[in-house]
Amino acid sequence: MAIDVVARVGRVRIIVADCSAEYSGRLQASLPQARRVILLKADGSVLIFSEIGSSKPLTWMAAPCTMREVIVNPPSPPASVSASAS
């Protein structure tokens, strides 16, 4: 998961990240890798939205939830660029 933005408002966290999601409970659901907005609520529930600003979540999980970070392909270090004056 590549996290771009984390904002904390009271006991709520808003995360913008490139991630996938899998849910198992009463039903099974999965979201493929994409940029998502994740809302972690103070009551322990989680809502996942698409990045393009949908007002309805793509999926949500009622409390209590367990979150796990799994890094599939760690990012490579940025390329170094140098120039010399001629």
GISUL-V297062 format. One record per helix or strand of 3 or more residues. SS is the DSSP state (H for helix, E for strand). FROM is the first residue (numbers start at 1). LEN is the number of residues. Records with the same first field share a line. If there is no record, write none. Layout:
SS: FROM-LEN  FROM-LEN
This chain:
E: 2-8  12-13  28-13  46-5  59-3
